[in-house]
Amino acid sequence: MTTTAIFCRERAEQSARDAASAQLDNVRDRYLRAAVAWGEMATRAEKTAERRAVNDHAKVDFSVD
């Protein structure tokens, strides 16, 4: 997992914790929306890293010195 994905997952978890402790409905909703957004960003970062690894593997250098 990339650093970006890890960071996003941590932010999603923190937002979920903040939502659980929020006393106002609008604040709780804002934290829940943030948790979803951070989770989506983490998923995108993971998929991008996976695609990059596949592409890098496909670009094997077959040249001979």
PDB file of N, CA, C, O and CB in Angstrom:
ATOM      1  N   MET A   1       0.854  -1.180   0.000  1.00  0.00           N
ATOM      2  CA  MET A   1       0.000   0.000   0.000  1.00  0.00           C
ATOM      3  C   MET A   1       0.898   1.240   0.000  1.00  0.00           C
ATOM      4  O   MET A   1       1.923   1.276   0.681  1.00  0.00           O
ATOM      5  CB  MET A   1      -0.971   0.000   1.234  1.00  0.00           C
ATOM      6  N   THR A   2       0.511   2.221  -0.747  1.00  0.00           N
ATOM      7  CA  THR A   2       1.317   3.432  -0.845  1.00  0.00           C
ATOM      8  C   THR A   2       1.126   4.321   0.378  1.00  0.00           C
ATOM      9  O   THR A   2       0.168   4.172   1.137  1.00  0.00           O
ATOM     10  CB  THR A   2       0.964   4.204  -2.113  1.00  0.00           C
ATOM     11  N   THR A   3       2.048   5.231   0.544  1.00  0.00           N
ATOM     12  CA  THR A   3       1.964   6.192   1.646  1.00  0.00           C
ATOM     13  C   THR A   3       0.675   7.002   1.552  1.00  0.00           C
ATOM     14  O   THR A   3       0.024   7.266   2.563  1.00  0.00           O
ATOM     15  CB  THR A   3       3.185   7.132   1.641  1.00  0.00           C
ATOM     16  N   THR A   4       0.313   7.393   0.335  1.00  0.00           N
ATOM     17  CA  THR A   4      -0.901   8.178   0.137  1.00  0.00           C
ATOM     18  C   THR A   4      -2.132   7.395   0.585  1.00  0.00           C
ATOM     19  O   THR A   4      -3.001   7.937   1.267  1.00  0.00           O
ATOM     20  CB  THR A   4      -1.040   8.590  -1.335  1.00  0.00           C
ATOM     21  N   ALA A   5      -2.206   6.124   0.203  1.00  0.00           N
ATOM     22  CA  ALA A   5      -3.344   5.293   0.581  1.00  0.00           C
ATOM     23  C   ALA A   5      -3.401   5.108   2.101  1.00  0.00           C
ATOM     24  O   ALA A   5      -4.476   5.150   2.700  1.00  0.00           O
ATOM     25  CB  ALA A   5      -3.265   3.927  -0.120  1.00  0.00           C
ATOM     26  N   ILE A   6      -2.248   4.907   2.704  1.00  0.00           N
ATOM     27  CA  ILE A   6      -2.195   4.747   4.161  1.00  0.00           C
ATOM     28  C   ILE A   6      -2.685   6.026   4.836  1.00  0.00           C
ATOM     29  O   ILE A   6      -3.487   5.980   5.768  1.00  0.00           O
ATOM     30  CB  ILE A   6      -0.751   4.402   4.631  1.00  0.00           C
ATOM     31  N   PHE A   7      -2.194   7.161   4.356  1.00  0.00           N
ATOM     32  CA  PHE A   7      -2.607   8.444   4.919  1.00  0.00           C
ATOM     33  C   PHE A   7      -4.123   8.617   4.804  1.00  0.00           C
ATOM     34  O   PHE A   7      -4.783   9.014   5.764  1.00  0.00           O
ATOM     35  CB  PHE A   7      -1.880   9.605   4.209  1.00  0.00           C
ATOM     36  N   CYS A   8      -4.664   8.315   3.628  1.00  0.00           N
ATOM     37  CA  CYS A   8      -6.111   8.470   3.413  1.00  0.00           C
ATOM     38  C   CYS A   8      -6.905   7.544   4.323  1.00  0.00           C
ATOM     39  O   CYS A   8      -7.927   7.949   4.877  1.00  0.00           O
ATOM     40  CB  CYS A   8      -6.470   8.193   1.946  1.00  0.00           C
ATOM     41  N   ARG A   9      -6.447   6.302   4.484  1.00  0.00           N
ATOM     42  CA  ARG A   9      -7.141   5.365   5.386  1.00  0.00           C
ATOM     43  C   ARG A   9      -7.117   5.893   6.826  1.00  0.00           C
ATOM     44  O   ARG A   9      -8.117   5.811   7.539  1.00  0.00           O
ATOM     45  CB  ARG A   9      -6.484   3.953   5.320  1.00  0.00           C
ATOM     46  N   GLU A  10      -5.984   6.428   7.238  1.00  0.00           N
ATOM     47  CA  GLU A  10      -5.891   6.981   8.595  1.00  0.00           C
ATOM     48  C   GLU A  10      -6.857   8.147   8.776  1.00  0.00           C
ATOM     49  O   GLU A  10      -7.513   8.259   9.812  1.00  0.00           O
ATOM     50  CB  GLU A  10      -4.452   7.439   8.894  1.00  0.00           C
ATOM     51  N   ARG A  11      -6.945   9.018   7.764  1.00  0.00           N
ATOM     52  CA  ARG A  11      -7.867  10.156   7.840  1.00  0.00           C
ATOM     53  C   ARG A  11      -9.320   9.663   7.884  1.00  0.00           C
ATOM     54  O   ARG A  11     -10.142  10.216   8.615  1.00  0.00           O
ATOM     55  CB  ARG A  11      -7.657  11.110   6.630  1.00  0.00           C
ATOM     56  N   ALA A  12      -9.630   8.634   7.109  1.00  0.00           N
ATOM     57  CA  ALA A  12     -10.993   8.080   7.116  1.00  0.00           C
ATOM     58  C   ALA A  12     -11.343   7.536   8.498  1.00  0.00           C
ATOM     59  O   ALA A  12     -12.443   7.762   9.003  1.00  0.00           O
ATOM     60  CB  ALA A  12     -11.133   6.961   6.054  1.00  0.00           C
ATOM     61  N   GLU A  13     -10.403   6.822   9.102  1.00  0.00           N
ATOM     62  CA  GLU A  13     -10.636   6.275  10.435  1.00  0.00           C
ATOM     63  C   GLU A  13     -10.810   7.383  11.470  1.00  0.00           C
ATOM     64  O   GLU A  13     -11.677   7.298  12.340  1.00  0.00           O
ATOM     65  CB  GLU A  13      -9.484   5.359  10.840  1.00  0.00           C
ATOM     66  N   GLN A  14      -9.979   8.427  11.370  1.00  0.00           N
ATOM     67  CA  GLN A  14     -10.090   9.552  12.307  1.00  0.00           C
ATOM     68  C   GLN A  14     -11.429  10.261  12.137  1.00  0.00           C
ATOM     69  O   GLN A  14     -12.067  10.630  13.122  1.00  0.00           O
ATOM     70  CB  GLN A  14      -8.931  10.549  12.100  1.00  0.00           C
ATOM     71  N   SER A  15     -11.849  10.449  10.906  1.00  0.00           N
ATOM     72  CA  SER A  15     -13.142  11.098  10.658  1.00  0.00           C
ATOM     73  C   SER A  15     -14.290  10.270  11.226  1.00  0.00           C
ATOM     74  O   SER A  15     -15.244  10.822  11.774  1.00  0.00           O
ATOM     75  CB  SER A  15     -13.351  11.321   9.152  1.00  0.00           C
ATOM     76  N   ALA A  16     -14.200   8.959  11.096  1.00  0.00           N
ATOM     77  CA  ALA A  16     -15.237   8.083  11.656  1.00  0.00           C
ATOM     78  C   ALA A  16     -15.262   8.193  13.184  1.00  0.00           C
ATOM     79  O   ALA A  16     -16.333   8.230  13.790  1.00  0.00           O
ATOM     80  CB  ALA A  16     -14.996   6.610  11.227  1.00  0.00           C
ATOM     81  N   ARG A  17     -14.081   8.245  13.802  1.00  0.00           N
ATOM     82  CA  ARG A  17     -14.023   8.414  15.264  1.00  0.00           C
ATOM     83  C   ARG A  17     -14.593   9.762  15.682  1.00  0.00           C
ATOM     84  O   ARG A  17     -15.322   9.859  16.668  1.00  0.00           O
ATOM     85  CB  ARG A  17     -12.575   8.281  15.768  1.00  0.00           C
ATOM     86  N   ASP A  18     -14.254  10.800  14.923  1.00  0.00           N
ATOM     87  CA  ASP A  18     -14.774  12.134  15.222  1.00  0.00           C
ATOM     88  C   ASP A  18     -16.298  12.161  15.087  1.00  0.00           C
ATOM     89  O   ASP A  18     -16.991  12.803  15.877  1.00  0.00           O
ATOM     90  CB  ASP A  18     -14.136  13.184  14.288  1.00  0.00           C
ATOM     91  N   ALA A  19     -16.802  11.462  14.084  1.00  0.00           N
ATOM     92  CA  ALA A  19     -18.261  11.410  13.892  1.00  0.00           C
ATOM     93  C   ALA A  19     -18.932  10.719  15.078  1.00  0.00           C
ATOM     94  O   ALA A  19     -20.006  11.129  15.518  1.00  0.00           O
ATOM     95  CB  ALA A  19     -18.614  10.671  12.574  1.00  0.00           C
ATOM     96  N   ALA A  20     -18.303   9.684  15.583  1.00  0.00           N
ATOM     97  CA  ALA A  20     -18.879   8.951  16.708  1.00  0.00           C
ATOM     98  C   ALA A  20     -18.956   9.802  17.966  1.00  0.00           C
ATOM     99  O   ALA A  20     -19.835   9.606  18.805  1.00  0.00           O
ATOM    100  CB  ALA A  20     -18.068   7.701  16.986  1.00  0.00           C
ATOM    101  N   SER A  21     -18.027  10.753  18.094  1.00  0.00           N
ATOM    102  CA  SER A  21     -18.023  11.572  19.308  1.00  0.00           C
ATOM    103  C   SER A  21     -18.708  12.930  19.117  1.00  0.00           C
ATOM    104  O   SER A  21     -18.839  13.696  20.072  1.00  0.00           O
ATOM    105  CB  SER A  21     -16.598  11.787  19.771  1.00  0.00           C
ATOM    106  N   ALA A  22     -19.137  13.224  17.908  1.00  0.00           N
ATOM    107  CA  ALA A  22     -19.779  14.519  17.651  1.00  0.00           C
ATOM    108  C   ALA A  22     -21.157  14.572  18.295  1.00  0.00           C
ATOM    109  O   ALA A  22     -21.904  13.593  18.275  1.00  0.00           O
ATOM    110  CB  ALA A  22     -19.891  14.779  16.137  1.00  0.00           C
ATOM    111  N   GLN A  23     -21.480  15.717  18.861  1.00  0.00           N
ATOM    112  CA  GLN A  23     -22.769  15.861  19.525  1.00  0.00           C
ATOM    113  C   GLN A  23     -23.818  16.507  18.618  1.00  0.00           C
ATOM    114  O   GLN A  23     -25.015  16.279  18.790  1.00  0.00           O
ATOM    115  CB  GLN A  23     -22.607  16.681  20.791  1.00  0.00           C
ATOM    116  N   LEU A  24     -23.380  17.292  17.676  1.00  0.00           N
ATOM    117  CA  LEU A  24     -24.314  17.959  16.776  1.00  0.00           C
ATOM    118  C   LEU A  24     -24.500  17.132  15.511  1.00  0.00           C
ATOM    119  O   LEU A  24     -23.535  16.594  14.967  1.00  0.00           O
ATOM    120  CB  LEU A  24     -23.818  19.376  16.427  1.00  0.00           C
ATOM    121  N   ASP A  25     -25.732  17.030  15.046  1.00  0.00           N
ATOM    122  CA  ASP A  25     -26.034  16.221  13.869  1.00  0.00           C
ATOM    123  C   ASP A  25     -25.287  16.690  12.636  1.00  0.00           C
ATOM    124  O   ASP A  25     -24.751  15.877  11.884  1.00  0.00           O
ATOM    125  CB  ASP A  25     -27.513  16.236  13.597  1.00  0.00           C
ATOM    126  N   ASN A  26     -25.249  18.010  12.422  1.00  0.00           N
ATOM    127  CA  ASN A  26     -24.582  18.514  11.214  1.00  0.00           C
ATOM    128  C   ASN A  26     -23.078  18.259  11.254  1.00  0.00           C
ATOM    129  O   ASN A  26     -22.467  18.023  10.212  1.00  0.00           O
ATOM    130  CB  ASN A  26     -24.848  20.012  11.048  1.00  0.00           C
ATOM    131  N   VAL A  27     -22.483  18.303  12.423  1.00  0.00           N
ATOM    132  CA  VAL A  27     -21.056  18.020  12.562  1.00  0.00           C
ATOM    133  C   VAL A  27     -20.810  16.533  12.324  1.00  0.00           C
ATOM    134  O   VAL A  27     -19.862  16.162  11.632  1.00  0.00           O
ATOM    135  CB  VAL A  27     -20.538  18.445  13.965  1.00  0.00           C
ATOM    136  N   ARG A  28     -21.647  15.696  12.887  1.00  0.00           N
ATOM    137  CA  ARG A  28     -21.537  14.248  12.690  1.00  0.00           C
ATOM    138  C   ARG A  28     -21.649  13.903  11.202  1.00  0.00           C
ATOM    139  O   ARG A  28     -20.872  13.103  10.681  1.00  0.00           O
ATOM    140  CB  ARG A  28     -22.631  13.505  13.500  1.00  0.00           C
ATOM    141  N   ASP A  29     -22.622  14.515  10.531  1.00  0.00           N
ATOM    142  CA  ASP A  29     -22.804  14.266   9.101  1.00  0.00           C
ATOM    143  C   ASP A  29     -21.583  14.702   8.299  1.00  0.00           C
ATOM    144  O   ASP A  29     -21.169  14.017   7.364  1.00  0.00           O
ATOM    145  CB  ASP A  29     -24.048  14.991   8.592  1.00  0.00           C
ATOM    146  N   ARG A  30     -21.014  15.842   8.669  1.00  0.00           N
ATOM    147  CA  ARG A  30     -19.823  16.329   7.968  1.00  0.00           C
ATOM    148  C   ARG A  30     -18.668  15.343   8.130  1.00  0.00           C
ATOM    149  O   ARG A  30     -17.970  15.041   7.161  1.00  0.00           O
ATOM    150  CB  ARG A  30     -19.414  17.723   8.496  1.00  0.00           C
ATOM    151  N   TYR A  31     -18.462  14.836   9.354  1.00  0.00           N
ATOM    152  CA  TYR A  31     -17.396  13.865   9.580  1.00  0.00           C
ATOM    153  C   TYR A  31     -17.661  12.565   8.826  1.00  0.00           C
ATOM    154  O   TYR A  31     -16.730  11.960   8.294  1.00  0.00           O
ATOM    155  CB  TYR A  31     -17.246  13.583  11.074  1.00  0.00           C
ATOM    156  N   LEU A  32     -18.905  12.136   8.775  1.00  0.00           N
ATOM    157  CA  LEU A  32     -19.229  10.907   8.049  1.00  0.00           C
ATOM    158  C   LEU A  32     -18.980  11.072   6.551  1.00  0.00           C
ATOM    159  O   LEU A  32     -18.466  10.165   5.896  1.00  0.00           O
ATOM    160  CB  LEU A  32     -20.692  10.508   8.300  1.00  0.00           C
ATOM    161  N   ARG A  33     -19.346  12.233   6.017  1.00  0.00           N
ATOM    162  CA  ARG A  33     -19.070  12.497   4.593  1.00  0.00           C
ATOM    163  C   ARG A  33     -17.565  12.512   4.342  1.00  0.00           C
ATOM    164  O   ARG A  33     -17.092  12.000   3.327  1.00  0.00           O
ATOM    165  CB  ARG A  33     -19.700  13.846   4.148  1.00  0.00           C
ATOM    166  N   ALA A  34     -16.825  13.096   5.266  1.00  0.00           N
ATOM    167  CA  ALA A  34     -15.367  13.136   5.129  1.00  0.00           C
ATOM    168  C   ALA A  34     -14.784  11.726   5.179  1.00  0.00           C
ATOM    169  O   ALA A  34     -13.872  11.406   4.416  1.00  0.00           O
ATOM    170  CB  ALA A  34     -14.742  14.010   6.237  1.00  0.00           C
ATOM    171  N   ALA A  35     -15.299  10.890   6.063  1.00  0.00           N
ATOM    172  CA  ALA A  35     -14.806   9.509   6.167  1.00  0.00           C
ATOM    173  C   ALA A  35     -15.019   8.769   4.851  1.00  0.00           C
ATOM    174  O   ALA A  35     -14.135   8.043   4.396  1.00  0.00           O
ATOM    175  CB  ALA A  35     -15.513   8.760   7.321  1.00  0.00           C
ATOM    176  N   VAL A  36     -16.178   8.949   4.244  1.00  0.00           N
ATOM    177  CA  VAL A  36     -16.458   8.306   2.958  1.00  0.00           C
ATOM    178  C   VAL A  36     -15.514   8.833   1.885  1.00  0.00           C
ATOM    179  O   VAL A  36     -14.964   8.053   1.108  1.00  0.00           O
ATOM    180  CB  VAL A  36     -17.923   8.539   2.541  1.00  0.00           C
ATOM    181  N   ALA A  37     -15.323  10.139   1.835  1.00  0.00           N
ATOM    182  CA  ALA A  37     -14.454  10.744   0.823  1.00  0.00           C
ATOM    183  C   ALA A  37     -13.008  10.259   0.977  1.00  0.00           C
ATOM    184  O   ALA A  37     -12.359   9.914  -0.012  1.00  0.00           O
ATOM    185  CB  ALA A  37     -14.510  12.282   0.920  1.00  0.00           C
ATOM    186  N   TRP A  38     -12.503  10.231   2.217  1.00  0.00           N
ATOM    187  CA  TRP A  38     -11.145   9.754   2.456  1.00  0.00           C
ATOM    188  C   TRP A  38     -11.020   8.287   2.064  1.00  0.00           C
ATOM    189  O   TRP A  38     -10.007   7.877   1.497  1.00  0.00           O
ATOM    190  CB  TRP A  38     -10.753   9.949   3.930  1.00  0.00           C
ATOM    191  N   GLY A  39     -12.040   7.503   2.363  1.00  0.00           N
ATOM    192  CA  GLY A  39     -12.018   6.084   1.988  1.00  0.00           C
ATOM    193  C   GLY A  39     -11.969   5.899   0.479  1.00  0.00           C
ATOM    194  O   GLY A  39     -11.248   5.036  -0.023  1.00  0.00           O
ATOM    195  N   GLU A  40     -12.733   6.706  -0.239  1.00  0.00           N
ATOM    196  CA  GLU A  40     -12.715   6.641  -1.705  1.00  0.00           C
ATOM    197  C   GLU A  40     -11.359   7.049  -2.261  1.00  0.00           C
ATOM    198  O   GLU A  40     -10.868   6.443  -3.213  1.00  0.00           O
ATOM    199  CB  GLU A  40     -13.808   7.535  -2.294  1.00  0.00           C
ATOM    200  N   MET A  41     -10.752   8.076  -1.669  1.00  0.00           N
ATOM    201  CA  MET A  41      -9.429   8.505  -2.122  1.00  0.00           C
ATOM    202  C   MET A  41      -8.389   7.411  -1.879  1.00  0.00           C
ATOM    203  O   MET A  41      -7.507   7.193  -2.710  1.00  0.00           O
ATOM    204  CB  MET A  41      -9.011   9.801  -1.406  1.00  0.00           C
ATOM    205  N   ALA A  42      -8.495   6.725  -0.741  1.00  0.00           N
ATOM    206  CA  ALA A  42      -7.570   5.632  -0.440  1.00  0.00           C
ATOM    207  C   ALA A  42      -7.726   4.505  -1.449  1.00  0.00           C
ATOM    208  O   ALA A  42      -6.734   3.949  -1.920  1.00  0.00           O
ATOM    209  CB  ALA A  42      -7.801   5.102   0.984  1.00  0.00           C
ATOM    210  N   THR A  43      -8.955   4.170  -1.781  1.00  0.00           N
ATOM    211  CA  THR A  43      -9.208   3.111  -2.758  1.00  0.00           C
ATOM    212  C   THR A  43      -8.629   3.481  -4.117  1.00  0.00           C
ATOM    213  O   THR A  43      -8.007   2.649  -4.778  1.00  0.00           O
ATOM    214  CB  THR A  43     -10.714   2.840  -2.882  1.00  0.00           C
ATOM    215  N   ARG A  44      -8.833   4.732  -4.535  1.00  0.00           N
ATOM    216  CA  ARG A  44      -8.271   5.187  -5.815  1.00  0.00           C
ATOM    217  C   ARG A  44      -6.744   5.122  -5.788  1.00  0.00           C
ATOM    218  O   ARG A  44      -6.124   4.707  -6.768  1.00  0.00           O
ATOM    219  CB  ARG A  44      -8.735   6.629  -6.129  1.00  0.00           C
ATOM    220  N   ALA A  45      -6.142   5.524  -4.682  1.00  0.00           N
ATOM    221  CA  ALA A  45      -4.682   5.495  -4.577  1.00  0.00           C
ATOM    222  C   ALA A  45      -4.159   4.064  -4.652  1.00  0.00           C
ATOM    223  O   ALA A  45      -3.130   3.811  -5.278  1.00  0.00           O
ATOM    224  CB  ALA A  45      -4.225   6.156  -3.268  1.00  0.00           C
ATOM    225  N   GLU A  46      -4.856   3.136  -4.022  1.00  0.00           N
ATOM    226  CA  GLU A  46      -4.454   1.728  -4.067  1.00  0.00           C
ATOM    227  C   GLU A  46      -4.561   1.172  -5.484  1.00  0.00           C
ATOM    228  O   GLU A  46      -3.662   0.473  -5.951  1.00  0.00           O
ATOM    229  CB  GLU A  46      -5.316   0.895  -3.108  1.00  0.00           C
ATOM    230  N   LYS A  47      -5.656   1.483  -6.161  1.00  0.00           N
ATOM    231  CA  LYS A  47      -5.838   1.001  -7.535  1.00  0.00           C
ATOM    232  C   LYS A  47      -4.783   1.595  -8.464  1.00  0.00           C
ATOM    233  O   LYS A  47      -4.266   0.905  -9.342  1.00  0.00           O
ATOM    234  CB  LYS A  47      -7.248   1.349  -8.046  1.00  0.00           C
ATOM    235  N   THR A  48      -4.469   2.861  -8.273  1.00  0.00           N
ATOM    236  CA  THR A  48      -3.447   3.501  -9.089  1.00  0.00           C
ATOM    237  C   THR A  48      -2.094   2.835  -8.874  1.00  0.00           C
ATOM    238  O   THR A  48      -1.364   2.593  -9.835  1.00  0.00           O
ATOM    239  CB  THR A  48      -3.361   4.998  -8.767  1.00  0.00           C
ATOM    240  N   ALA A  49      -1.756   2.540  -7.635  1.00  0.00           N
ATOM    241  CA  ALA A  49      -0.485   1.881  -7.331  1.00  0.00           C
ATOM    242  C   ALA A  49      -0.444   0.481  -7.946  1.00  0.00           C
ATOM    243  O   ALA A  49       0.591   0.056  -8.459  1.00  0.00           O
ATOM    244  CB  ALA A  49      -0.270   1.800  -5.805  1.00  0.00           C
ATOM    245  N   GLU A  50      -1.563  -0.228  -7.894  1.00  0.00           N
ATOM    246  CA  GLU A  50      -1.615  -1.562  -8.495  1.00  0.00           C
ATOM    247  C   GLU A  50      -1.417  -1.487 -10.009  1.00  0.00           C
ATOM    248  O   GLU A  50      -0.652  -2.263 -10.581  1.00  0.00           O
ATOM    249  CB  GLU A  50      -2.954  -2.245  -8.171  1.00  0.00           C
ATOM    250  N   ARG A  51      -2.115  -0.543 -10.651  1.00  0.00           N
ATOM    251  CA  ARG A  51      -1.976  -0.388 -12.107  1.00  0.00           C
ATOM    252  C   ARG A  51      -0.554   0.022 -12.477  1.00  0.00           C
ATOM    253  O   ARG A  51      -0.009  -0.447 -13.477  1.00  0.00           O
ATOM    254  CB  ARG A  51      -2.982   0.655 -12.638  1.00  0.00           C
ATOM    255  N   ARG A  52       0.040   0.887 -11.680  1.00  0.00           N
ATOM    256  CA  ARG A  52       1.403   1.330 -11.946  1.00  0.00           C
ATOM    257  C   ARG A  52       2.374   0.150 -11.852  1.00  0.00           C
ATOM    258  O   ARG A  52       3.283   0.023 -12.672  1.00  0.00           O
ATOM    259  CB  ARG A  52       1.812   2.446 -10.959  1.00  0.00           C
ATOM    260  N   ALA A  53       2.178  -0.706 -10.854  1.00  0.00           N
ATOM    261  CA  ALA A  53       3.047  -1.877 -10.694  1.00  0.00           C
ATOM    262  C   ALA A  53       2.902  -2.827 -11.882  1.00  0.00           C
ATOM    263  O   ALA A  53       3.895  -3.362 -12.375  1.00  0.00           O
ATOM    264  CB  ALA A  53       2.720  -2.615  -9.381  1.00  0.00           C
ATOM    265  N   VAL A  54       1.678  -3.036 -12.336  1.00  0.00           N
ATOM    266  CA  VAL A  54       1.452  -3.900 -13.493  1.00  0.00           C
ATOM    267  C   VAL A  54       2.107  -3.304 -14.733  1.00  0.00           C
ATOM    268  O   VAL A  54       2.764  -4.013 -15.495  1.00  0.00           O
ATOM    269  CB  VAL A  54      -0.056  -4.109 -13.731  1.00  0.00           C
ATOM    270  N   ASN A  55       1.929  -2.006 -14.933  1.00  0.00           N
ATOM    271  CA  ASN A  55       2.525  -1.345 -16.098  1.00  0.00           C
ATOM    272  C   ASN A  55       4.051  -1.381 -16.045  1.00  0.00           C
ATOM    273  O   ASN A  55       4.702  -1.618 -17.063  1.00  0.00           O
ATOM    274  CB  ASN A  55       2.043   0.103 -16.187  1.00  0.00           C
ATOM    275  N   ASP A  56       4.617  -1.148 -14.871  1.00  0.00           N
ATOM    276  CA  ASP A  56       6.073  -1.193 -14.732  1.00  0.00           C
ATOM    277  C   ASP A  56       6.597  -2.590 -15.022  1.00  0.00           C
ATOM    278  O   ASP A  56       7.645  -2.745 -15.648  1.00  0.00           O
ATOM    279  CB  ASP A  56       6.495  -0.751 -13.324  1.00  0.00           C
ATOM    280  N   HIS A  57       5.880  -3.597 -14.575  1.00  0.00           N
ATOM    281  CA  HIS A  57       6.277  -4.980 -14.822  1.00  0.00           C
ATOM    282  C   HIS A  57       6.208  -5.310 -16.312  1.00  0.00           C
ATOM    283  O   HIS A  57       7.027  -6.075 -16.821  1.00  0.00           O
ATOM    284  CB  HIS A  57       5.388  -5.942 -14.025  1.00  0.00           C
ATOM    285  N   ALA A  58       5.239  -4.738 -17.000  1.00  0.00           N
ATOM    286  CA  ALA A  58       5.081  -4.984 -18.437  1.00  0.00           C
ATOM    287  C   ALA A  58       6.158  -4.290 -19.245  1.00  0.00           C
ATOM    288  O   ALA A  58       6.390  -4.661 -20.396  1.00  0.00           O
ATOM    289  CB  ALA A  58       3.712  -4.523 -18.906  1.00  0.00           C
ATOM    290  N   LYS A  59       6.815  -3.307 -18.686  1.00  0.00           N
ATOM    291  CA  LYS A  59       7.836  -2.542 -19.399  1.00  0.00           C
ATOM    292  C   LYS A  59       9.235  -3.120 -19.141  1.00  0.00           C
ATOM    293  O   LYS A  59      10.200  -2.380 -18.950  1.00  0.00           O
ATOM    294  CB  LYS A  59       7.785  -1.060 -18.976  1.00  0.00           C
ATOM    295  N   VAL A  60       9.321  -4.404 -19.139  1.00  0.00           N
ATOM    296  CA  VAL A  60      10.604  -5.052 -18.900  1.00  0.00           C
ATOM    297  C   VAL A  60      11.546  -4.698 -20.045  1.00  0.00           C
ATOM    298  O   VAL A  60      11.183  -4.767 -21.219  1.00  0.00           O
ATOM    299  CB  VAL A  60      10.440  -6.600 -18.765  1.00  0.00           C
ATOM    300  N   ASP A  61      12.743  -4.325 -19.676  1.00  0.00           N
ATOM    301  CA  ASP A  61      13.729  -3.916 -20.668  1.00  0.00           C
ATOM    302  C   ASP A  61      14.392  -5.150 -21.257  1.00  0.00           C
ATOM    303  O   ASP A  61      15.104  -5.874 -20.562  1.00  0.00           O
ATOM    304  CB  ASP A  61      14.785  -2.971 -20.045  1.00  0.00           C
ATOM    305  N   PHE A  62      14.155  -5.385 -22.534  1.00  0.00           N
ATOM    306  CA  PHE A  62      14.707  -6.545 -23.226  1.00  0.00           C
ATOM    307  C   PHE A  62      15.950  -6.210 -24.046  1.00  0.00           C
ATOM    308  O   PHE A  62      16.441  -7.051 -24.799  1.00  0.00           O
ATOM    309  CB  PHE A  62      13.660  -7.148 -24.123  1.00  0.00           C
ATOM    310  N   SER A  63      16.455  -5.002 -23.905  1.00  0.00           N
ATOM    311  CA  SER A  63      17.628  -4.611 -24.683  1.00  0.00           C
ATOM    312  C   SER A  63      18.871  -5.301 -24.143  1.00  0.00           C
ATOM    313  O   SER A  63      18.977  -5.602 -22.954  1.00  0.00           O
ATOM    314  CB  SER A  63      17.812  -3.082 -24.662  1.00  0.00           C
ATOM    315  N   VAL A  64      19.794  -5.539 -25.043  1.00  0.00           N
ATOM    316  CA  VAL A  64      21.044  -6.201 -24.674  1.00  0.00           C
ATOM    317  C   VAL A  64      22.167  -5.185 -24.853  1.00  0.00           C
ATOM    318  O   VAL A  64      22.241  -4.494 -25.869  1.00  0.00           O
ATOM    319  CB  VAL A  64      21.296  -7.499 -25.541  1.00  0.00           C
ATOM    320  N   ASP A  65      23.042  -5.104 -23.847  1.00  0.00           N
ATOM    321  CA  ASP A  65      24.160  -4.146 -23.923  1.00  0.00           C
ATOM    322  C   ASP A  65      25.193  -4.585 -24.891  1.00  0.00           C
ATOM    323  O   ASP A  65      26.197  -3.897 -25.077  1.00  0.00           O
ATOM    324  CB  ASP A  65      24.798  -3.950 -22.579  1.00  0.00           C
TER     325      ASP A  65
END
